[in-house]
Amino acid sequence: MTHHKPLVGEKIEPFEINVLGADEAITIGGGNDRWTMLVVYRGKHCPRCKRYLNKLDDMLADWTAIMDVVVVSADTKEKALADQQEFGWKFELGYGLEVDRMRKLGLYVSEPLSEAETTDLFAEPGTFAIKPDGSLMLVDISNGPAARPDLVELLDGMKFNITNDRPVRGTA
């Protein structure tokens, strides 16, 4: 299947994410009053994801001072809840990301290597900074678990971009 990159500077099609502990799904990309950092992770089966998300959770207050943080995977509600309970994550944790949405976001999609890993298709990591108007400011997509943006550098860069109303880069 052809892999299409999302276009930075363009609005994404708004979509809903089911989030643990919320009475209703939240909308991503649809006229929010704050910036949103959407972090897509591989799922419960990925220990590298857990380390990354633990670092994000440790920095959460710094992140939420400037933007909303939503983390999501294709996992079931039960798997997401088990991770949240085990690690005590405080960020909004979504579940049930559908393959069609993964592809619309330009994410790489993988098949499980074994049933011990997981049983369904899942997204490889992706990070998306979304402006309040729903347009993409920053996109970081990986085809495997080892390549992800450094959270300290990313936070510093996002503070600079938001404070200085920097233009979207990579559009030429």
Residue, then its C-alpha position, 0 to 999 in steps of 0.5 A: m500500500t502507498h504511504h502518504k505523508p500528512l501535509v503540514g500546514e493543512k488541517i487534518e480531518p477531525f476524528e474522535i478518539n475514545v479515551l479512558g475515564a471520559d464519558e464521551a470521545i474527544t475530537i482531534g483536529g476540530g477547533n480546539d482552544r488549545w494546541t494538541m500533541l497527539v502521540v501514537y504508540r504501538g500498544k501494550h506489547c511494546p516495552r520501548c513504548k512504555r519507557y517513552l510514555n513513562k518519560l512523557d508522563d514524568m514531564l506531563a505538567d510541563w507539556t500541559a502548561i502549553m498544550d493538551v496531550v493525547v496518547v493513543s494506540a489500536d489497543t482495546k480498552e482493556k489493554a489500555l486500562a491495564d497499562q494505565q493501571e500498571f504505570g499510573w499514567k496521567f495523560e489522556l489515554g486513548y484506545g481503538l485507533e482504527v487502521d483507516r485512521m492510521r493510514k490517514l495520519g500517514l502512520y506505518v502499520s505493522e502486522p504482529l510477529s506472533e500472537a505473543e506480541t498482539t493479534d491485530l494490525f497496529a500503528e508504529p509510533g507517530t507524534f503530531a503537533i496540532k494547532p487549535d485550528g486543526s492544522l498540523m504544525l509538526v509531524d514525526i513518523s517512524n516505521g519502528p519503535a526505536a526512532r522517536p523524538d526526544l521529549v525534552e527537545l520537542l517540548d523546548g521546540m514547541k514552547f518556542n514555536i507557540t510563544n513566537d508564533r513560528p510558521v510551519r516548516g517543510t512546506a516548500 
